[in-house]
Amino acid sequence: MTRLESVPPFGDLNTALAQITADFGTWRVLSALLRQLFIRKRRVTMLAPPLDAHMRRDVGLPPLSDRPPVPLPMRF
């Protein structure tokens, strides 16, 4: 049987935040929160190698050579 209600990991969020700021200081907690907001997300790595022409045909995709090239903007 599964639970339908969620149980928070701590009783009260305000009490937990007050305890953390008392332990580490207001500026340290604030700077850690701001750092987490501005962290750059890493690119997701490719989970599977790109499909070759045979595999593309098996799943109903056109082969790579039949696809028109993507036009790139000219930069001068």
N, C-alpha and C positions, 0 to 999 in steps of 0.2 A: 504494500500500500504506500502511496506517495503522500507527502504533505502538500496541502494547498496553500497554507500560509507560510510566508517567509519569516525566518528568524534572523534579526540583525546580529552581526558579530559582537556588538556591544550594546549596552542598554540605551544610552542617550548620546546622540552625536555632539551636542553642546558640551556635555560633561567630558567626553573624550577629548574634544578639541581644547577645552580649558586645561585639561591635564597635560596635553602635549605642549601647549604654549607655556605652561608653568615649568615643565621639564627643560625645554630647549630655548625658550625666549621667543618673543613676538617677532623680532626681525628675522631670526633664523627660520621660523616656520613660514613666514610670509615670503621670504626669498625662495624657499624650497617649493612652495606652491606656484610662484611665478615661473620658476625654472621649468616646472612640469608643463606649464601652459605653452612655453615657447620652444620645446624640444622638437627638432626636426624628425619627422617620421622617416624611417629607413625604407628604401624600396623593397618591395616584396620579391623574393627570389623566385625564379621560375621552378615550379614544382615538377614539370615534365619537359623533356626535350621537345623541340619543335617537330611537327609531323613531316615525314618525308612524303614524296609524291604517292607512293603506294598506300600509305596509311590515310592520306587525305582522300584518295579515291574511295577507300573502303567506307569512310564516314560520309561520303557524298559531297566533299568539297572539291573545287577545281584544283588542278596541280598549280604549283607555284609559278611556273613559266607562263600560264594562261592569264594570270592576274595582271591588270594594267599597272604600270609603275605609278607610285604616289608622287604627284608633282610637289616639288620642294620650292619654297619661295626663294627668289634670287636675293642674295645679300651682297651689297657692294660696300 
